[in-house]
Amino acid sequence: MYEIPAEMCSRITKEFLEEEKKINPWFEQEYHCKFLETVDSVFTYDQVMGAISEDVEPLDFGSLNNND
């Protein structure tokens, strides 16, 4: 997994990020790859992480994926 904060992107200026930080309540999520909970989140971070497992094999829908 790669995480590249906005400051490492040459197309995004320092001035733009400074302004966004002042006016954008989702600055950390959008520009620093952060998953942060809010008081109105539908799911908590722990719930989301608990739903992810590499031990679960993906469903195989067999012929449903074919145009037979």
Number of C-alpha atoms within 10 A of each C-alpha: 2 5 8 10 14 17 13 9 9 8 8 11 12 12 9 9 16 10 10 14 14 9 10 11 10 14 15 15 12 13 15 14 14 13 12 11 12 10 6 7 9 9 11 15 13 9 10 9 10 9 7 9 8 6 6 7 7 7 6 8 8 7 8 8 8 7 5 5
